[in-house]
Amino acid sequence: MRAFYAVIWSVIWPFFNLVHPVRCAGRENLPAGAAVVCGNHTAMSDPFFLVFAAGLKNQMRVMAKAELMRMPVIGWLLKMAGVFGVDRGKADVGAIKTAMKYLKSGEKILLFPEGTRVKNGLDKDGHESEAKTGAAMLAMRTGVPLVPVYIPEKKNWFRFTTVVVGEAYYPQAPSGEKRATAEDYRAVAADLMERVSALGGVGA
C-alpha cells in the first residue's frame, strides 16, 4: 500500500497543487502512529485536501462510500492506494473490522463522521446533520486518539487553502462506565464535531 500510495501521490499532487495549493496549520498534531483522523465534509474534494495537507509522511487509510469501490478501474486504484469501502446507512461490520485491523497495526484512518457532505448543518438532501458514532467507537475500542481537522468550505483556486489539524486526544466515556454505551459514543461524536468546528477560525 505504501509504495502505491506514494506513486498515486506523485501523479496527482502536482496537478492538484497547481490549481488548489494547500497548506497545513498544526501538522505537528498528527501522531506518529495510529489515529482516527476526522474532518468536516462539505465537498467531494475534501479527502484530497486533507491527505495532501497531512503530507506524504502521514499516510492514511481512507474510509469511502462503498459505491466508489465498486466502480471499474477507479475502485481498483482506490483499493491499491489504501482506501476501503463502507456501506452507509447500515452497520457495516466488515468495514468496522477492517478499520480496527488497520488501527491495531499502527496505521491512520481518515473518515468523515457526518457520513456525507454537510453545509450549514444540513446534508445534501436538506436533512439536519448528526455525527455518526463510528469514529468514536473505533478510537475508544482500540485505544487510539481522535484527531479533529477543519477543512474550509470555500476552496481557493490558485491560492492557498489552509487545512487546520487540531490536537489529538483520547476520548473518554462520559458515563464513566468501563465499557462505553451507545449514548457515550453519541456524546463523544458530538464533542468531536464541536472540536472540528472550533478550528474554523484558526489559520483563516
Buried (B, 14 or more C-beta within 10 A) or exposed (E): BEEEBEEBBEEBBEEBEEEBBBEBBBBEBBEEEBBBBBBBBBBEEBBBBBBBBBEEEBBBBBBBBBEBBEEEEEBEEBBBBBBBBBBBEEEBEEBBEBBBEBBEEEBBBBBBBBBBBBEEEEBEEEEEBBBBBBBBBBBBBBEBBBBBBBBBBEBEEEEEBBBBBBEBBEBEBBEEEEEBEEEBBBBBBBBBBEBBEEBBEEBE
